[in-house]
């Protein structure tokens, strides 16, 4: 970490918890405490982003976790899942062993999400459940990381009401986990290191992937869109793209290890490459290169309609391992609400984009995100959302009641839609989405689909479960030796959110 980054970070050690009174703690907050800075997080400087390939765990702490176990609980998006895989790799590089039993853990880390109030409430609830464990075992290390750690209000609350937490760090300095763990284990004080301004790109981080069938591949960090309701641009920083050659090398490595599917990740994944200096290279160009790699399935998420350009559509139209399932968040069908959200597209341009994609990929399936009850949303504006859902015919949608996030522009707007109205709108929207999903799935009855078998069904260990290329869940009976394979399944029954089927052992039937 260079000197500039040291200045950007706030590495704070709190008072010794066994020696300070409440009054001492209050005085400490007034004189010493330096929380994450939302003001600094809002800055988008022109500083060069450097790429580092020299990560290593210091020799003196490679055995820090010998005979110890770690547990990471992950909340939120796929990017958090990806970050958890890296932290798991770092822990295992220090000699820790994974566990899923809290009572066995020597380290418990909560990798948090800040996108909605409900996600934050879950984390604070979990901290409450962990406090008795900490009281019984003072040597237990409890840490909070992820997007919540980048919020001033959250860190203040932890410092004031959850003083038993040992470690707090943010989204930009995961590579510093070995050093932070060393301080947490050997020190008597809370360790905090939160960078309010993002750092460089760190390659070659260890990673313990969840499974050997599907893999996340992060291609960029951050977001510059600044939708008025969203805290992510502040918690994840400005857009920074990995170099194409590093991404392609990672995908090739996964293909060589036998992975069947990769998902390219970014907070705004189709803005990839816009910050790369000296070359014109976007997500379409990257997908075109990955199209040539011998890996059966390639997906990407999450897209922003503003950055879904013609080059990307052209490349996706080649098909092959580039799947035609498109997640395209719309958030609202009303131009007035979209303007308040700062989405910077209109209902008409969104529908035109959908039309373009369907022309290039006639069988493409669409999923989306929708917020109901945004400040000032009228009944008429909500009906515009409903009509857009009918027109596009989404296969599924993630639907949410608007959740105010401190520090965002929307938090300054009057939240003037009554909760009972929000709930009624959400209920109506979900009913429409469910009806459309059921009709879409019904069209699969009698069809033969290719399924990537991921494992046993959650409801029945004698049934296997997997996904089609268009992200449809299929449950069927077959030998467990097929887990991890691509197989042919005939759909026998369609449900709203899944399909039941029969495994086709004789592939000659498929070609008949």
N, C-alpha and C positions, 0 to 999 in steps of 0.2 A: 504494500500500500504506500503510495507516494505521499508527500507532505500535504498536497492539496486535498487528497482524499481524507487525510487525518483531520484537516480543518473542517471538511464537510461532515465528518462523522461526529457523533456525540457518544463517547464511551464514558459511561458514568458508573461509579460504584456507590451504592446507597449506604446508609448508616448500617452498622451491625444490628441485626434485628433483635438480638438478645440483650442489647445494652441501651437502646433508644426508647424513650417514652413517646407518646402521641404528640406531646408538645415539641419534643426534639425533632420529630419527623416533620411537623408543620414548619418549624424554623428551617429545616434542611431544604424543604421545597422552595422556600422564599429566597434562600441564599445560594444554593448550589445546583439545584435541579435544572437540567437543560433538556426539555422534551423534544421529540421530533418536530421539525418546523414545517408547517403547511406552507408558509410563505416561501421558504427555500424550495420545497417540493414543486411549487408552481412554476419555478423558473425553467426556461428552456434555453440554455446557453448554447453556444456554437463550439464548445470545447470538443476536441477530437476524442473519439472513443477508441482506446487501445485494446488490442487483443493479446491475451497472455496464454502461453502454453506450458507454463512451468509450475503448475500447482503440485504441491506435495505436502504430505503430513509430516511435520517435524519429527525427527528420529526420537527425541526425548519423550514424545507423547504417543508413539505408535502402539504402546501397550497400556494406554490409559484405561481401556475398557476390558482388560483381561479379567475373565471370570465375572463379568458384569453384563447386564442386559439392557436394551433400549426399547422404547415403544414410542412410535410417532402416530398421533391421531391427526388426520387430514380433513379439513373442511374446505368446501368451495370447488373451484374450477379445475380443469385439467392441468393448468399451469402449476397449481399447488400440488397436484399428484406428481407432476414431473419434478418439482422441487423436493418433494419427499423422497423420491428415488435417489436424488443426489445426496441428501442428508443421510439416508440409510447407508449409501456407499461410503460416506465419510466415517460414520460411526463404526461400520464393520472394518474399515481401514485402521481404526484405532483399537480394534480387538473386541468391540462390543458384539453381542449376539442379539438377534431380534427376538421379541416376545410379543404376544397379544394379551398377556395377563398382567393387569396393572400391579397386582401384588408382587409379581416377580421382578418388576422393572427397577433398575437403578437410576434410569433417566426416563422421564416422560416429557415429550415435546408436543405441544399443540401447534400445528401449522394452520394458521387461521385465515378466514375470509372476511372481507369488509364490505362486500357488495350490498348486503341487506342487514337490517337490524336484527332479524331473526337469527342469522348466522352468528352475529356477535353475542347474542343472548345465550346461544348454545355453548359458546366458549366460556363465558363467565359462569354458567351453570356447571360446566365440567370442572372449572377451577374450584368451585365450592365443594364438589364431590372429592377432589383430590386433597383438600386441606387435611382431613383426618389422617390420610396416609402419610403426609409430611410430618404431622405431629407424632405419629408412631415411629417414623423412621427419618430422623433429621438429616441423614446422609443422602436421602432421595433427592435428585436434581429435577426440578420442575421448570420447564422453559416454555416461553411463548414466542412464536416467530410468525412470519407471513405478513399479510396485508394489514391486519389489525395493529401490528407493532409499529406501523408507519403513521398511525393516527395519534395526534396529541391527546385527544380526550381519552382514548383507550389507555395509553401509557400512564396518564395521570390517575386514572381509576385503578389500574393495577398497583401502582406505587402506593396509593392511599388505602385501598381496601384488600389487597391480596399481597401483603408484604412477604409472604412465605415463598413467592416465586423467586427462583434463583437466577434466571437467565432470560433476557429479552433481546432479540435481534430482528432485523428487518428483512426485506426482500432483496436488497442489493449486496449483501455481504455474507451470503451463505458459505462462500469459500473460506471465511474466517472462523467457521465452526470449531475446528480443532483448537485454536488459540482461546476461543471463548469458553469452550468446555474445560480447558486446563484451568482457567481463572475461576470458573464456577466450582470445580472440584476442590481446588486447593485453597481458595479464598473463603472468607467468612461473610462476605458481603454480596449483595445482589450485583450481577454483572449486566450491564446494558450497553449495546452498541447498535445504534440505529443511524444509518446514513440518510439524511434528508435529501441528498442529491445523489443520483445514481452513480455507480462506478463504471469500471471497464467491463469488457466481456472476458470471462474466464473459461477457457477450453480445458479439455482433458480432466474434468472433474470425475471422480469415481461415481459409479451409479449402480445401485441394486435394483434392477427392473422388476416390476411386478408381473411375473409370468414370462413365458418364452414364446408367446404366440403373437401378441400385439405390443407395439412400442410407441411411446411418445417421442417425438423429435422436435425440440424447441428450435425455431428458426429465427426468432426475434424477441426482443423484450420491449415492454412499455407500450404506451399509447399517447398519441397527440390529438385525439379527436375532441376531448373535453365536452362530451355530452353533459348537459347541466345537472343531471341526476347522478352522475357516476363519479366515484372516488378513485377508480383505478388509475387514471393518469397521474394522480398524486402519490399513490402507494407503489406504483410500478415504474414511474419515471418516464422519460421521453423515449421515443422509438429508437431502438438500436438493433441493427440486423447483424446476424452472424455472417461470416464470409461464406459464399456458395460452396467453395471447395471443402470447408469443414463439415457442412451439412451433408453434402454428397458422400463424403468419406464415411460419415456415421451411418447413412442409409445403406451403403454398400456393405459395411461391417455387419449390420443387422441382417441383411439378406444372406450373407455368408454363414451366419449363425443359425439360419433356418426360420427366422421370423416371417410370418405370413402377411402381416399388415403393419404399416406405420401411419401415424397421424401427425402431420406437421402442425405445430402449435405456435400461436402468437395471440396477444391480447387483441391485436388487429392484424390478423395474419396476412391479408392481401395488401397491406401497406409495405410488405417486405421489399427491401432493396432501395426504397426511396432515399434513405440516408447514406447509401454507399457512394463514396466519392470516386470519381474517375471512370465509372462505368454506368451504363443504363441497363439495369438488370432487375426484373421484378419477379413476382411469384409465378407468373406464367413461364418465364424463362427457367426458373428453378424446377418447376413441375415438368417441363419438357425434358430436362436432364434426368430427373428421377424416373420419368416414363421409360427410359432405356435400361433401368436397373432391374434385374431379375428378382423382383419381389411382387407377390400376387396382388396386393391391395395397397393403395395410397389414398389417404384422406387428408383434409385440412380443416382447421377451425381456430378461431371464430372469425367470420368475414364481416366486413362493413360494406354496405351497398355502395358507398361513395368510391371505394377502391377496387370494385370488381370490374376490371377493364376488359376490353375486347381481346387483348392478347391472351389473358387467362381463359376466357371462354373458348377461344380458338384451340388452345392446347388441350383443355378438358374434353373438347369434342373428339379428340383422337381415341378416347376410350381406353381399352386395354386395362392396365392396372390403375388408371386414374378413375376413381369411382364417381358415379353421377348422383351422389347424395349431397345436396347443397344445404348447409345451414346458413340462413341469411336473415339475421335479426331485423325486424321492421319496427318494432316497439309501438307504433301507432299507425292507424290508417288515415289520420287527420293531418292535413298540412299545417293547420294552426298549432296543433300539439307538437308536431315534428319540429316546427320552428322554435317553440318554447324549449324543446329538448336539445336544440342545437345539433340536430342530426344532419342538416345541410343536404338533404334530398327531399323530394316531394313524393307524394303518393303516386303521381303519374310516372316519375322517373323510376321508382321502385318497380312498378308494374311493367314498364318497358324493359327493365333489366331482366325480370323473370321471363318475359317473352323471348328475349334474346337467348337466354340460357336454354329454354325449352326448344328453341329452334335448333340449337347446336346439339342438344342432348334430349331428344323427344321423350325418353323414358325417365328423365331425372325426377327424383323426389325432393321435396322442399320441406324443411323444418325451420322454425323461427322462434324469436323471443318477443313477447308482448307485455307491456306495462299498462295496467288499468288504473284509473283514479289519479292520474298526474294532475298537479295543481291546475285549476281552471278548466279541466276537461268537462265539457257539457254532455248531455244525453245525445245530442246530434253528432258530436265529435266521436263519441263511443260507437255510435251506429256506423260511422264511416270505417272504423276498425273492423266491425263485424262484416261489413260488405266486402272489405278487402280480403278477409279470411275466406269468405265464400268464393271470391273470384280466383284467388290463387289455389285454393284447395290444398292447404298444407297437410302433410302426412301426420305431423304432430307439432306441438308448440309448447314451449316453456312459458307459462303465464304467471304473472305476478301482480300483486297490489303494490302500488308505488310506495317505496320505503325511503324516507328522508335520510340523507347522509350529511352529517355535519361537515362544513367546509366546502360543500358544493354550491354552485349558484342557485340550484333549485331549492336548497334549504332556506334561502331568503324569501322564497315565494310563499304566499299564504296557502297552506294545505287546506283548501276550502271545499273539498269533496267529502261529504260525510262517510264514515266507515261503513255504515249499512248500505250506502249506494255503491261503494267500492266492492263490497262482498257480493252484492247482487249482480253487478256487471261481470265480475270474475266468474260467478256461477253460470251466467248465460254464455259467456265466451267459452268456458270449458265444455259446456254442453254442445256447442257448435263444433269445437275442435274434436271432441270425442265422436260425434256423429260422422264427421268427415273422415276421421281415422278409421272408423269401422267400415265405412263404404270403400275406402281405399284398400283396406286389407281383404275385404270380401272378394275383390278382383283376383286375388292370388289363389283362391280355392281351385284345386285341380292342376295348378301350375307346378312345374319342377324348377326349384331354385337351388343355387349354389350357396352352401352354408359353411362358414368358418366355425368349426366346433370349438367352443371356449371352455367347456367343462360341464359339470352336472347342473341341472336345473336347481334353482334355490328352493323350490317347493318339493321336489322329488329326486332323490339321489339316483334313482333308476332311469331317469330321463336325462338326456343330453340337451344342451342349449347352445345356440350360436346365433350369428348374425349373417344376413344376406349382404350383398354389396350395397344395397340401398337402405341398410341399417334397420332391417326388420328382424325382430327376435323370432326364432323358430325353435320349438321344442319337439323332440322326437326320441324314440327308443333306438339304441344302437350300441355296439360294443364300445366300452370306454377307451379302448385302444385308438379310437378315432379322434380323441381330443387333440387339438392342434392341427387337424387336417381339414382340407376343403372337400366337402362331400355333396352329393346330390340328394335332395329331399323333395318328395312330392307333398304339397300342402293339402291336408285333408279337412282342416277346420280353421276358419279365420275368427279371431277375437279382436276386440278394440285395439289392444296394444301388443298382441303377439299372434303367432301362427302355430298351429299344431301340424305335424307332418309324419310321413313314413320314409325311413331311410331307404334309398335305392342302392342295393348292394351290386346289382348287375348294371353297369353303366351302358350296356348295349340297349337297355330299355330307354335310356335318355336319347340315344341317337336314332331310335326306331322311327 
